[in-house]
Amino acid sequence: MVTALKQLTVFLAGGIEFAAAIIVGVAAIQATLRSCPLFIPRKTPLGDEVEIIRLSLGRWLTLAIEFELAADILRTAVTPTWNDIGQLAAIVVLRTVLNYFLQREVSRAESRRRPTSQQS
């Protein structure tokens, strides 16, 4: 019974990691497709469109980081050696810091856009 639960947990962690990869892949494809028209020369500045694409991609990457963290937690729950726990702690810190700065950048960009969109 315990072995089956461990296998199920490892399987779930793999599925969550796969979901994170799908999120990153789809977000990157979406950002690429949305940015292609920006390469066509025009008279208006591109700043607003580029910012919208960056914000969308940043939100999706933040979500993918959360999925990856969930998968790491599940894997560590199955084999909780001190080495695994230490590695999880390092991963949690790195991903949390990365997520924090990414979210901060997204929030800043959104706050820069708000005054512009409220005037319209």
Phi and psi restraints in degrees (range 20) as a CNS / XPLOR table:
assign (resid 1 and name C) (resid 2 and name N)
       (resid 2 and name CA) (resid 2 and name C) 1.0 -64.4 20.0 2
assign (resid 2 and name N) (resid 2 and name CA)
       (resid 2 and name C) (resid 3 and name N) 1.0 -40.3 20.0 2
assign (resid 2 and name C) (resid 3 and name N)
       (resid 3 and name CA) (resid 3 and name C) 1.0 -63.0 20.0 2
assign (resid 3 and name N) (resid 3 and name CA)
       (resid 3 and name C) (resid 4 and name N) 1.0 -41.4 20.0 2
assign (resid 3 and name C) (resid 4 and name N)
       (resid 4 and name CA) (resid 4 and name C) 1.0 -64.2 20.0 2
assign (resid 4 and name N) (resid 4 and name CA)
       (resid 4 and name C) (resid 5 and name N) 1.0 -40.5 20.0 2
assign (resid 4 and name C) (resid 5 and name N)
       (resid 5 and name CA) (resid 5 and name C) 1.0 -65.0 20.0 2
assign (resid 5 and name N) (resid 5 and name CA)
       (resid 5 and name C) (resid 6 and name N) 1.0 -39.4 20.0 2
assign (resid 5 and name C) (resid 6 and name N)
       (resid 6 and name CA) (resid 6 and name C) 1.0 -63.9 20.0 2
assign (resid 6 and name N) (resid 6 and name CA)
       (resid 6 and name C) (resid 7 and name N) 1.0 -42.9 20.0 2
assign (resid 6 and name C) (resid 7 and name N)
       (resid 7 and name CA) (resid 7 and name C) 1.0 -64.6 20.0 2
assign (resid 7 and name N) (resid 7 and name CA)
       (resid 7 and name C) (resid 8 and name N) 1.0 -39.7 20.0 2
assign (resid 7 and name C) (resid 8 and name N)
       (resid 8 and name CA) (resid 8 and name C) 1.0 -63.9 20.0 2
assign (resid 8 and name N) (resid 8 and name CA)
       (resid 8 and name C) (resid 9 and name N) 1.0 -40.9 20.0 2
assign (resid 8 and name C) (resid 9 and name N)
       (resid 9 and name CA) (resid 9 and name C) 1.0 -64.8 20.0 2
assign (resid 9 and name N) (resid 9 and name CA)
       (resid 9 and name C) (resid 10 and name N) 1.0 -43.1 20.0 2
assign (resid 9 and name C) (resid 10 and name N)
       (resid 10 and name CA) (resid 10 and name C) 1.0 -64.2 20.0 2
assign (resid 10 and name N) (resid 10 and name CA)
       (resid 10 and name C) (resid 11 and name N) 1.0 -40.7 20.0 2
assign (resid 10 and name C) (resid 11 and name N)
       (resid 11 and name CA) (resid 11 and name C) 1.0 -62.4 20.0 2
assign (resid 11 and name N) (resid 11 and name CA)
       (resid 11 and name C) (resid 12 and name N) 1.0 -43.9 20.0 2
assign (resid 11 and name C) (resid 12 and name N)
       (resid 12 and name CA) (resid 12 and name C) 1.0 -61.4 20.0 2
assign (resid 12 and name N) (resid 12 and name CA)
       (resid 12 and name C) (resid 13 and name N) 1.0 -43.5 20.0 2
assign (resid 12 and name C) (resid 13 and name N)
       (resid 13 and name CA) (resid 13 and name C) 1.0 -60.4 20.0 2
assign (resid 13 and name N) (resid 13 and name CA)
       (resid 13 and name C) (resid 14 and name N) 1.0 -41.7 20.0 2
assign (resid 13 and name C) (resid 14 and name N)
       (resid 14 and name CA) (resid 14 and name C) 1.0 -63.7 20.0 2
assign (resid 14 and name N) (resid 14 and name CA)
       (resid 14 and name C) (resid 15 and name N) 1.0 -39.8 20.0 2
assign (resid 14 and name C) (resid 15 and name N)
       (resid 15 and name CA) (resid 15 and name C) 1.0 -65.2 20.0 2
assign (resid 15 and name N) (resid 15 and name CA)
       (resid 15 and name C) (resid 16 and name N) 1.0 -40.8 20.0 2
assign (resid 15 and name C) (resid 16 and name N)
       (resid 16 and name CA) (resid 16 and name C) 1.0 -66.1 20.0 2
assign (resid 16 and name N) (resid 16 and name CA)
       (resid 16 and name C) (resid 17 and name N) 1.0 -40.4 20.0 2
assign (resid 16 and name C) (resid 17 and name N)
       (resid 17 and name CA) (resid 17 and name C) 1.0 -64.2 20.0 2
assign (resid 17 and name N) (resid 17 and name CA)
       (resid 17 and name C) (resid 18 and name N) 1.0 -38.5 20.0 2
assign (resid 17 and name C) (resid 18 and name N)
       (resid 18 and name CA) (resid 18 and name C) 1.0 -64.2 20.0 2
assign (resid 18 and name N) (resid 18 and name CA)
       (resid 18 and name C) (resid 19 and name N) 1.0 -41.1 20.0 2
assign (resid 18 and name C) (resid 19 and name N)
       (resid 19 and name CA) (resid 19 and name C) 1.0 -61.1 20.0 2
assign (resid 19 and name N) (resid 19 and name CA)
       (resid 19 and name C) (resid 20 and name N) 1.0 -40.3 20.0 2
assign (resid 19 and name C) (resid 20 and name N)
       (resid 20 and name CA) (resid 20 and name C) 1.0 -63.3 20.0 2
assign (resid 20 and name N) (resid 20 and name CA)
       (resid 20 and name C) (resid 21 and name N) 1.0 -40.7 20.0 2
assign (resid 20 and name C) (resid 21 and name N)
       (resid 21 and name CA) (resid 21 and name C) 1.0 -64.4 20.0 2
assign (resid 21 and name N) (resid 21 and name CA)
       (resid 21 and name C) (resid 22 and name N) 1.0 -40.2 20.0 2
assign (resid 21 and name C) (resid 22 and name N)
       (resid 22 and name CA) (resid 22 and name C) 1.0 -62.7 20.0 2
assign (resid 22 and name N) (resid 22 and name CA)
       (resid 22 and name C) (resid 23 and name N) 1.0 -43.9 20.0 2
assign (resid 22 and name C) (resid 23 and name N)
       (resid 23 and name CA) (resid 23 and name C) 1.0 -59.3 20.0 2
assign (resid 23 and name N) (resid 23 and name CA)
       (resid 23 and name C) (resid 24 and name N) 1.0 -47.2 20.0 2
assign (resid 23 and name C) (resid 24 and name N)
       (resid 24 and name CA) (resid 24 and name C) 1.0 -63.9 20.0 2
assign (resid 24 and name N) (resid 24 and name CA)
       (resid 24 and name C) (resid 25 and name N) 1.0 -44.7 20.0 2
assign (resid 24 and name C) (resid 25 and name N)
       (resid 25 and name CA) (resid 25 and name C) 1.0 -62.9 20.0 2
assign (resid 25 and name N) (resid 25 and name CA)
       (resid 25 and name C) (resid 26 and name N) 1.0 -47.3 20.0 2
assign (resid 25 and name C) (resid 26 and name N)
       (resid 26 and name CA) (resid 26 and name C) 1.0 -65.6 20.0 2
assign (resid 26 and name N) (resid 26 and name CA)
       (resid 26 and name C) (resid 27 and name N) 1.0 -40.7 20.0 2
assign (resid 26 and name C) (resid 27 and name N)
       (resid 27 and name CA) (resid 27 and name C) 1.0 -63.1 20.0 2
assign (resid 27 and name N) (resid 27 and name CA)
       (resid 27 and name C) (resid 28 and name N) 1.0 -41.3 20.0 2
assign (resid 27 and name C) (resid 28 and name N)
       (resid 28 and name CA) (resid 28 and name C) 1.0 -66.2 20.0 2
assign (resid 28 and name N) (resid 28 and name CA)
       (resid 28 and name C) (resid 29 and name N) 1.0 -41.0 20.0 2
assign (resid 28 and name C) (resid 29 and name N)
       (resid 29 and name CA) (resid 29 and name C) 1.0 -64.3 20.0 2
assign (resid 29 and name N) (resid 29 and name CA)
       (resid 29 and name C) (resid 30 and name N) 1.0 -44.3 20.0 2
assign (resid 29 and name C) (resid 30 and name N)
       (resid 30 and name CA) (resid 30 and name C) 1.0 -60.5 20.0 2
assign (resid 30 and name N) (resid 30 and name CA)
       (resid 30 and name C) (resid 31 and name N) 1.0 -46.0 20.0 2
assign (resid 30 and name C) (resid 31 and name N)
       (resid 31 and name CA) (resid 31 and name C) 1.0 -63.1 20.0 2
assign (resid 31 and name N) (resid 31 and name CA)
       (resid 31 and name C) (resid 32 and name N) 1.0 -39.5 20.0 2
assign (resid 31 and name C) (resid 32 and name N)
       (resid 32 and name CA) (resid 32 and name C) 1.0 -64.3 20.0 2
assign (resid 32 and name N) (resid 32 and name CA)
       (resid 32 and name C) (resid 33 and name N) 1.0 -46.9 20.0 2
assign (resid 32 and name C) (resid 33 and name N)
       (resid 33 and name CA) (resid 33 and name C) 1.0 -65.0 20.0 2
assign (resid 33 and name N) (resid 33 and name CA)
       (resid 33 and name C) (resid 34 and name N) 1.0 -38.3 20.0 2
assign (resid 33 and name C) (resid 34 and name N)
       (resid 34 and name CA) (resid 34 and name C) 1.0 -71.6 20.0 2
assign (resid 34 and name N) (resid 34 and name CA)
       (resid 34 and name C) (resid 35 and name N) 1.0 -24.6 20.0 2
assign (resid 34 and name C) (resid 35 and name N)
       (resid 35 and name CA) (resid 35 and name C) 1.0 -88.4 20.0 2
assign (resid 35 and name N) (resid 35 and name CA)
       (resid 35 and name C) (resid 36 and name N) 1.0 -17.7 20.0 2
assign (resid 35 and name C) (resid 36 and name N)
       (resid 36 and name CA) (resid 36 and name C) 1.0 -55.3 20.0 2
assign (resid 36 and name N) (resid 36 and name CA)
       (resid 36 and name C) (resid 37 and name N) 1.0 -46.4 20.0 2
assign (resid 36 and name C) (resid 37 and name N)
       (resid 37 and name CA) (resid 37 and name C) 1.0 -62.4 20.0 2
assign (resid 37 and name N) (resid 37 and name CA)
       (resid 37 and name C) (resid 38 and name N) 1.0 -19.3 20.0 2
assign (resid 37 and name C) (resid 38 and name N)
       (resid 38 and name CA) (resid 38 and name C) 1.0 -70.8 20.0 2
assign (resid 38 and name N) (resid 38 and name CA)
       (resid 38 and name C) (resid 39 and name N) 1.0 -15.3 20.0 2
assign (resid 38 and name C) (resid 39 and name N)
       (resid 39 and name CA) (resid 39 and name C) 1.0 -82.4 20.0 2
assign (resid 39 and name N) (resid 39 and name CA)
       (resid 39 and name C) (resid 40 and name N) 1.0 -9.1 20.0 2
assign (resid 39 and name C) (resid 40 and name N)
       (resid 40 and name CA) (resid 40 and name C) 1.0 -77.9 20.0 2
assign (resid 40 and name N) (resid 40 and name CA)
       (resid 40 and name C) (resid 41 and name N) 1.0 124.5 20.0 2
assign (resid 40 and name C) (resid 41 and name N)
       (resid 41 and name CA) (resid 41 and name C) 1.0 -60.2 20.0 2
assign (resid 41 and name N) (resid 41 and name CA)
       (resid 41 and name C) (resid 42 and name N) 1.0 139.2 20.0 2
assign (resid 41 and name C) (resid 42 and name N)
       (resid 42 and name CA) (resid 42 and name C) 1.0 -153.1 20.0 2
assign (resid 42 and name N) (resid 42 and name CA)
       (resid 42 and name C) (resid 43 and name N) 1.0 171.3 20.0 2
assign (resid 42 and name C) (resid 43 and name N)
       (resid 43 and name CA) (resid 43 and name C) 1.0 -88.0 20.0 2
assign (resid 43 and name N) (resid 43 and name CA)
       (resid 43 and name C) (resid 44 and name N) 1.0 -22.3 20.0 2
assign (resid 43 and name C) (resid 44 and name N)
       (resid 44 and name CA) (resid 44 and name C) 1.0 -85.3 20.0 2
assign (resid 44 and name N) (resid 44 and name CA)
       (resid 44 and name C) (resid 45 and name N) 1.0 148.9 20.0 2
assign (resid 44 and name C) (resid 45 and name N)
       (resid 45 and name CA) (resid 45 and name C) 1.0 -68.6 20.0 2
assign (resid 45 and name N) (resid 45 and name CA)
       (resid 45 and name C) (resid 46 and name N) 1.0 152.7 20.0 2
assign (resid 45 and name C) (resid 46 and name N)
       (resid 46 and name CA) (resid 46 and name C) 1.0 -94.3 20.0 2
assign (resid 46 and name N) (resid 46 and name CA)
       (resid 46 and name C) (resid 47 and name N) 1.0 -4.9 20.0 2
assign (resid 46 and name C) (resid 47 and name N)
       (resid 47 and name CA) (resid 47 and name C) 1.0 -50.3 20.0 2
assign (resid 47 and name N) (resid 47 and name CA)
       (resid 47 and name C) (resid 48 and name N) 1.0 -44.9 20.0 2
assign (resid 47 and name C) (resid 48 and name N)
       (resid 48 and name CA) (resid 48 and name C) 1.0 -67.8 20.0 2
assign (resid 48 and name N) (resid 48 and name CA)
       (resid 48 and name C) (resid 49 and name N) 1.0 -44.0 20.0 2
assign (resid 48 and name C) (resid 49 and name N)
       (resid 49 and name CA) (resid 49 and name C) 1.0 -65.6 20.0 2
assign (resid 49 and name N) (resid 49 and name CA)
       (resid 49 and name C) (resid 50 and name N) 1.0 -42.0 20.0 2
assign (resid 49 and name C) (resid 50 and name N)
       (resid 50 and name CA) (resid 50 and name C) 1.0 -62.5 20.0 2
assign (resid 50 and name N) (resid 50 and name CA)
       (resid 50 and name C) (resid 51 and name N) 1.0 -42.5 20.0 2
assign (resid 50 and name C) (resid 51 and name N)
       (resid 51 and name CA) (resid 51 and name C) 1.0 -62.8 20.0 2
assign (resid 51 and name N) (resid 51 and name CA)
       (resid 51 and name C) (resid 52 and name N) 1.0 -40.2 20.0 2
assign (resid 51 and name C) (resid 52 and name N)
       (resid 52 and name CA) (resid 52 and name C) 1.0 -62.7 20.0 2
assign (resid 52 and name N) (resid 52 and name CA)
       (resid 52 and name C) (resid 53 and name N) 1.0 -43.7 20.0 2
assign (resid 52 and name C) (resid 53 and name N)
       (resid 53 and name CA) (resid 53 and name C) 1.0 -64.8 20.0 2
assign (resid 53 and name N) (resid 53 and name CA)
       (resid 53 and name C) (resid 54 and name N) 1.0 -43.4 20.0 2
assign (resid 53 and name C) (resid 54 and name N)
       (resid 54 and name CA) (resid 54 and name C) 1.0 -60.9 20.0 2
assign (resid 54 and name N) (resid 54 and name CA)
       (resid 54 and name C) (resid 55 and name N) 1.0 -43.4 20.0 2
assign (resid 54 and name C) (resid 55 and name N)
       (resid 55 and name CA) (resid 55 and name C) 1.0 -62.8 20.0 2
assign (resid 55 and name N) (resid 55 and name CA)
       (resid 55 and name C) (resid 56 and name N) 1.0 -44.4 20.0 2
assign (resid 55 and name C) (resid 56 and name N)
       (resid 56 and name CA) (resid 56 and name C) 1.0 -62.8 20.0 2
assign (resid 56 and name N) (resid 56 and name CA)
       (resid 56 and name C) (resid 57 and name N) 1.0 -47.7 20.0 2
assign (resid 56 and name C) (resid 57 and name N)
       (resid 57 and name CA) (resid 57 and name C) 1.0 -62.1 20.0 2
assign (resid 57 and name N) (resid 57 and name CA)
       (resid 57 and name C) (resid 58 and name N) 1.0 -42.5 20.0 2
assign (resid 57 and name C) (resid 58 and name N)
       (resid 58 and name CA) (resid 58 and name C) 1.0 -60.8 20.0 2
assign (resid 58 and name N) (resid 58 and name CA)
       (resid 58 and name C) (resid 59 and name N) 1.0 -40.7 20.0 2
assign (resid 58 and name C) (resid 59 and name N)
       (resid 59 and name CA) (resid 59 and name C) 1.0 -63.4 20.0 2
assign (resid 59 and name N) (resid 59 and name CA)
       (resid 59 and name C) (resid 60 and name N) 1.0 -43.6 20.0 2
assign (resid 59 and name C) (resid 60 and name N)
       (resid 60 and name CA) (resid 60 and name C) 1.0 -66.3 20.0 2
assign (resid 60 and name N) (resid 60 and name CA)
       (resid 60 and name C) (resid 61 and name N) 1.0 -38.9 20.0 2
assign (resid 60 and name C) (resid 61 and name N)
       (resid 61 and name CA) (resid 61 and name C) 1.0 -65.6 20.0 2
assign (resid 61 and name N) (resid 61 and name CA)
       (resid 61 and name C) (resid 62 and name N) 1.0 -37.1 20.0 2
assign (resid 61 and name C) (resid 62 and name N)
       (resid 62 and name CA) (resid 62 and name C) 1.0 -60.9 20.0 2
assign (resid 62 and name N) (resid 62 and name CA)
       (resid 62 and name C) (resid 63 and name N) 1.0 -43.5 20.0 2
assign (resid 62 and name C) (resid 63 and name N)
       (resid 63 and name CA) (resid 63 and name C) 1.0 -63.2 20.0 2
assign (resid 63 and name N) (resid 63 and name CA)
       (resid 63 and name C) (resid 64 and name N) 1.0 -42.2 20.0 2
assign (resid 63 and name C) (resid 64 and name N)
       (resid 64 and name CA) (resid 64 and name C) 1.0 -63.3 20.0 2
assign (resid 64 and name N) (resid 64 and name CA)
       (resid 64 and name C) (resid 65 and name N) 1.0 -37.8 20.0 2
assign (resid 64 and name C) (resid 65 and name N)
       (resid 65 and name CA) (resid 65 and name C) 1.0 -62.2 20.0 2
assign (resid 65 and name N) (resid 65 and name CA)
       (resid 65 and name C) (resid 66 and name N) 1.0 -39.8 20.0 2
assign (resid 65 and name C) (resid 66 and name N)
       (resid 66 and name CA) (resid 66 and name C) 1.0 -63.3 20.0 2
assign (resid 66 and name N) (resid 66 and name CA)
       (resid 66 and name C) (resid 67 and name N) 1.0 -40.4 20.0 2
assign (resid 66 and name C) (resid 67 and name N)
       (resid 67 and name CA) (resid 67 and name C) 1.0 -63.1 20.0 2
assign (resid 67 and name N) (resid 67 and name CA)
       (resid 67 and name C) (resid 68 and name N) 1.0 -44.2 20.0 2
assign (resid 67 and name C) (resid 68 and name N)
       (resid 68 and name CA) (resid 68 and name C) 1.0 -61.3 20.0 2
assign (resid 68 and name N) (resid 68 and name CA)
       (resid 68 and name C) (resid 69 and name N) 1.0 -39.8 20.0 2
assign (resid 68 and name C) (resid 69 and name N)
       (resid 69 and name CA) (resid 69 and name C) 1.0 -64.0 20.0 2
assign (resid 69 and name N) (resid 69 and name CA)
       (resid 69 and name C) (resid 70 and name N) 1.0 -41.9 20.0 2
assign (resid 69 and name C) (resid 70 and name N)
       (resid 70 and name CA) (resid 70 and name C) 1.0 -60.9 20.0 2
assign (resid 70 and name N) (resid 70 and name CA)
       (resid 70 and name C) (resid 71 and name N) 1.0 -41.7 20.0 2
assign (resid 70 and name C) (resid 71 and name N)
       (resid 71 and name CA) (resid 71 and name C) 1.0 -63.9 20.0 2
assign (resid 71 and name N) (resid 71 and name CA)
       (resid 71 and name C) (resid 72 and name N) 1.0 -41.3 20.0 2
assign (resid 71 and name C) (resid 72 and name N)
       (resid 72 and name CA) (resid 72 and name C) 1.0 -63.7 20.0 2
assign (resid 72 and name N) (resid 72 and name CA)
       (resid 72 and name C) (resid 73 and name N) 1.0 -40.0 20.0 2
assign (resid 72 and name C) (resid 73 and name N)
       (resid 73 and name CA) (resid 73 and name C) 1.0 -63.8 20.0 2
assign (resid 73 and name N) (resid 73 and name CA)
       (resid 73 and name C) (resid 74 and name N) 1.0 -43.1 20.0 2
assign (resid 73 and name C) (resid 74 and name N)
       (resid 74 and name CA) (resid 74 and name C) 1.0 -62.4 20.0 2
assign (resid 74 and name N) (resid 74 and name CA)
       (resid 74 and name C) (resid 75 and name N) 1.0 -43.2 20.0 2
assign (resid 74 and name C) (resid 75 and name N)
       (resid 75 and name CA) (resid 75 and name C) 1.0 -62.6 20.0 2
assign (resid 75 and name N) (resid 75 and name CA)
       (resid 75 and name C) (resid 76 and name N) 1.0 -40.1 20.0 2
assign (resid 75 and name C) (resid 76 and name N)
       (resid 76 and name CA) (resid 76 and name C) 1.0 -71.2 20.0 2
assign (resid 76 and name N) (resid 76 and name CA)
       (resid 76 and name C) (resid 77 and name N) 1.0 -30.7 20.0 2
assign (resid 76 and name C) (resid 77 and name N)
       (resid 77 and name CA) (resid 77 and name C) 1.0 -64.3 20.0 2
assign (resid 77 and name N) (resid 77 and name CA)
       (resid 77 and name C) (resid 78 and name N) 1.0 -26.5 20.0 2
assign (resid 77 and name C) (resid 78 and name N)
       (resid 78 and name CA) (resid 78 and name C) 1.0 -79.3 20.0 2
assign (resid 78 and name N) (resid 78 and name CA)
       (resid 78 and name C) (resid 79 and name N) 1.0 -41.8 20.0 2
assign (resid 78 and name C) (resid 79 and name N)
       (resid 79 and name CA) (resid 79 and name C) 1.0 -126.5 20.0 2
assign (resid 79 and name N) (resid 79 and name CA)
       (resid 79 and name C) (resid 80 and name N) 1.0 75.9 20.0 2
assign (resid 79 and name C) (resid 80 and name N)
       (resid 80 and name CA) (resid 80 and name C) 1.0 -82.4 20.0 2
assign (resid 80 and name N) (resid 80 and name CA)
       (resid 80 and name C) (resid 81 and name N) 1.0 66.7 20.0 2
assign (resid 80 and name C) (resid 81 and name N)
       (resid 81 and name CA) (resid 81 and name C) 1.0 -82.2 20.0 2
assign (resid 81 and name N) (resid 81 and name CA)
       (resid 81 and name C) (resid 82 and name N) 1.0 162.6 20.0 2
assign (resid 81 and name C) (resid 82 and name N)
       (resid 82 and name CA) (resid 82 and name C) 1.0 -62.8 20.0 2
assign (resid 82 and name N) (resid 82 and name CA)
       (resid 82 and name C) (resid 83 and name N) 1.0 -34.0 20.0 2
assign (resid 82 and name C) (resid 83 and name N)
       (resid 83 and name CA) (resid 83 and name C) 1.0 -64.1 20.0 2
assign (resid 83 and name N) (resid 83 and name CA)
       (resid 83 and name C) (resid 84 and name N) 1.0 -45.0 20.0 2
assign (resid 83 and name C) (resid 84 and name N)
       (resid 84 and name CA) (resid 84 and name C) 1.0 -63.9 20.0 2
assign (resid 84 and name N) (resid 84 and name CA)
       (resid 84 and name C) (resid 85 and name N) 1.0 -40.2 20.0 2
assign (resid 84 and name C) (resid 85 and name N)
       (resid 85 and name CA) (resid 85 and name C) 1.0 -65.6 20.0 2
assign (resid 85 and name N) (resid 85 and name CA)
       (resid 85 and name C) (resid 86 and name N) 1.0 -40.5 20.0 2
assign (resid 85 and name C) (resid 86 and name N)
       (resid 86 and name CA) (resid 86 and name C) 1.0 -63.4 20.0 2
assign (resid 86 and name N) (resid 86 and name CA)
       (resid 86 and name C) (resid 87 and name N) 1.0 -42.5 20.0 2
assign (resid 86 and name C) (resid 87 and name N)
       (resid 87 and name CA) (resid 87 and name C) 1.0 -63.9 20.0 2
assign (resid 87 and name N) (resid 87 and name CA)
       (resid 87 and name C) (resid 88 and name N) 1.0 -41.7 20.0 2
assign (resid 87 and name C) (resid 88 and name N)
       (resid 88 and name CA) (resid 88 and name C) 1.0 -61.9 20.0 2
assign (resid 88 and name N) (resid 88 and name CA)
       (resid 88 and name C) (resid 89 and name N) 1.0 -42.5 20.0 2
assign (resid 88 and name C) (resid 89 and name N)
       (resid 89 and name CA) (resid 89 and name C) 1.0 -59.9 20.0 2
assign (resid 89 and name N) (resid 89 and name CA)
       (resid 89 and name C) (resid 90 and name N) 1.0 -43.5 20.0 2
assign (resid 89 and name C) (resid 90 and name N)
       (resid 90 and name CA) (resid 90 and name C) 1.0 -64.5 20.0 2
assign (resid 90 and name N) (resid 90 and name CA)
       (resid 90 and name C) (resid 91 and name N) 1.0 -42.6 20.0 2
assign (resid 90 and name C) (resid 91 and name N)
       (resid 91 and name CA) (resid 91 and name C) 1.0 -63.8 20.0 2
assign (resid 91 and name N) (resid 91 and name CA)
       (resid 91 and name C) (resid 92 and name N) 1.0 -43.6 20.0 2
assign (resid 91 and name C) (resid 92 and name N)
       (resid 92 and name CA) (resid 92 and name C) 1.0 -60.1 20.0 2
assign (resid 92 and name N) (resid 92 and name CA)
       (resid 92 and name C) (resid 93 and name N) 1.0 -45.1 20.0 2
assign (resid 92 and name C) (resid 93 and name N)
       (resid 93 and name CA) (resid 93 and name C) 1.0 -62.9 20.0 2
assign (resid 93 and name N) (resid 93 and name CA)
       (resid 93 and name C) (resid 94 and name N) 1.0 -48.4 20.0 2
assign (resid 93 and name C) (resid 94 and name N)
       (resid 94 and name CA) (resid 94 and name C) 1.0 -62.4 20.0 2
assign (resid 94 and name N) (resid 94 and name CA)
       (resid 94 and name C) (resid 95 and name N) 1.0 -45.5 20.0 2
assign (resid 94 and name C) (resid 95 and name N)
       (resid 95 and name CA) (resid 95 and name C) 1.0 -70.3 20.0 2
assign (resid 95 and name N) (resid 95 and name CA)
       (resid 95 and name C) (resid 96 and name N) 1.0 -34.7 20.0 2
assign (resid 95 and name C) (resid 96 and name N)
       (resid 96 and name CA) (resid 96 and name C) 1.0 -67.1 20.0 2
assign (resid 96 and name N) (resid 96 and name CA)
       (resid 96 and name C) (resid 97 and name N) 1.0 -43.0 20.0 2
assign (resid 96 and name C) (resid 97 and name N)
       (resid 97 and name CA) (resid 97 and name C) 1.0 -63.3 20.0 2
assign (resid 97 and name N) (resid 97 and name CA)
       (resid 97 and name C) (resid 98 and name N) 1.0 -45.8 20.0 2
assign (resid 97 and name C) (resid 98 and name N)
       (resid 98 and name CA) (resid 98 and name C) 1.0 -60.2 20.0 2
assign (resid 98 and name N) (resid 98 and name CA)
       (resid 98 and name C) (resid 99 and name N) 1.0 -45.7 20.0 2
assign (resid 98 and name C) (resid 99 and name N)
       (resid 99 and name CA) (resid 99 and name C) 1.0 -63.9 20.0 2
assign (resid 99 and name N) (resid 99 and name CA)
       (resid 99 and name C) (resid 100 and name N) 1.0 -40.1 20.0 2
assign (resid 99 and name C) (resid 100 and name N)
       (resid 100 and name CA) (resid 100 and name C) 1.0 -60.5 20.0 2
assign (resid 100 and name N) (resid 100 and name CA)
       (resid 100 and name C) (resid 101 and name N) 1.0 -50.0 20.0 2
assign (resid 100 and name C) (resid 101 and name N)
       (resid 101 and name CA) (resid 101 and name C) 1.0 -69.0 20.0 2
assign (resid 101 and name N) (resid 101 and name CA)
       (resid 101 and name C) (resid 102 and name N) 1.0 -35.9 20.0 2
assign (resid 101 and name C) (resid 102 and name N)
       (resid 102 and name CA) (resid 102 and name C) 1.0 -65.2 20.0 2
assign (resid 102 and name N) (resid 102 and name CA)
       (resid 102 and name C) (resid 103 and name N) 1.0 -45.0 20.0 2
assign (resid 102 and name C) (resid 103 and name N)
       (resid 103 and name CA) (resid 103 and name C) 1.0 -66.0 20.0 2
assign (resid 103 and name N) (resid 103 and name CA)
       (resid 103 and name C) (resid 104 and name N) 1.0 -37.5 20.0 2
assign (resid 103 and name C) (resid 104 and name N)
       (resid 104 and name CA) (resid 104 and name C) 1.0 -62.8 20.0 2
assign (resid 104 and name N) (resid 104 and name CA)
       (resid 104 and name C) (resid 105 and name N) 1.0 -41.6 20.0 2
assign (resid 104 and name C) (resid 105 and name N)
       (resid 105 and name CA) (resid 105 and name C) 1.0 -65.0 20.0 2
assign (resid 105 and name N) (resid 105 and name CA)
       (resid 105 and name C) (resid 106 and name N) 1.0 -41.7 20.0 2
assign (resid 105 and name C) (resid 106 and name N)
       (resid 106 and name CA) (resid 106 and name C) 1.0 -62.9 20.0 2
assign (resid 106 and name N) (resid 106 and name CA)
       (resid 106 and name C) (resid 107 and name N) 1.0 -44.3 20.0 2
assign (resid 106 and name C) (resid 107 and name N)
       (resid 107 and name CA) (resid 107 and name C) 1.0 -63.5 20.0 2
assign (resid 107 and name N) (resid 107 and name CA)
       (resid 107 and name C) (resid 108 and name N) 1.0 -41.3 20.0 2
assign (resid 107 and name C) (resid 108 and name N)
       (resid 108 and name CA) (resid 108 and name C) 1.0 -62.5 20.0 2
assign (resid 108 and name N) (resid 108 and name CA)
       (resid 108 and name C) (resid 109 and name N) 1.0 -44.3 20.0 2
assign (resid 108 and name C) (resid 109 and name N)
       (resid 109 and name CA) (resid 109 and name C) 1.0 -65.1 20.0 2
assign (resid 109 and name N) (resid 109 and name CA)
       (resid 109 and name C) (resid 110 and name N) 1.0 -39.1 20.0 2
assign (resid 109 and name C) (resid 110 and name N)
       (resid 110 and name CA) (resid 110 and name C) 1.0 -64.9 20.0 2
assign (resid 110 and name N) (resid 110 and name CA)
       (resid 110 and name C) (resid 111 and name N) 1.0 -40.0 20.0 2
assign (resid 110 and name C) (resid 111 and name N)
       (resid 111 and name CA) (resid 111 and name C) 1.0 -69.0 20.0 2
assign (resid 111 and name N) (resid 111 and name CA)
       (resid 111 and name C) (resid 112 and name N) 1.0 -31.2 20.0 2
assign (resid 111 and name C) (resid 112 and name N)
       (resid 112 and name CA) (resid 112 and name C) 1.0 -68.1 20.0 2
assign (resid 112 and name N) (resid 112 and name CA)
       (resid 112 and name C) (resid 113 and name N) 1.0 -34.1 20.0 2
assign (resid 112 and name C) (resid 113 and name N)
       (resid 113 and name CA) (resid 113 and name C) 1.0 -77.6 20.0 2
assign (resid 113 and name N) (resid 113 and name CA)
       (resid 113 and name C) (resid 114 and name N) 1.0 -31.3 20.0 2
assign (resid 113 and name C) (resid 114 and name N)
       (resid 114 and name CA) (resid 114 and name C) 1.0 -56.1 20.0 2
assign (resid 114 and name N) (resid 114 and name CA)
       (resid 114 and name C) (resid 115 and name N) 1.0 -51.1 20.0 2
assign (resid 114 and name C) (resid 115 and name N)
       (resid 115 and name CA) (resid 115 and name C) 1.0 -58.0 20.0 2
assign (resid 115 and name N) (resid 115 and name CA)
       (resid 115 and name C) (resid 116 and name N) 1.0 -36.5 20.0 2
assign (resid 115 and name C) (resid 116 and name N)
       (resid 116 and name CA) (resid 116 and name C) 1.0 -66.8 20.0 2
assign (resid 116 and name N) (resid 116 and name CA)
       (resid 116 and name C) (resid 117 and name N) 1.0 -45.5 20.0 2
assign (resid 116 and name C) (resid 117 and name N)
       (resid 117 and name CA) (resid 117 and name C) 1.0 -74.0 20.0 2
assign (resid 117 and name N) (resid 117 and name CA)
       (resid 117 and name C) (resid 118 and name N) 1.0 -25.8 20.0 2
assign (resid 117 and name C) (resid 118 and name N)
       (resid 118 and name CA) (resid 118 and name C) 1.0 -76.6 20.0 2
assign (resid 118 and name N) (resid 118 and name CA)
       (resid 118 and name C) (resid 119 and name N) 1.0 -25.8 20.0 2
assign (resid 118 and name C) (resid 119 and name N)
       (resid 119 and name CA) (resid 119 and name C) 1.0 -74.5 20.0 2
assign (resid 119 and name N) (resid 119 and name CA)
       (resid 119 and name C) (resid 120 and name N) 1.0 -26.8 20.0 2
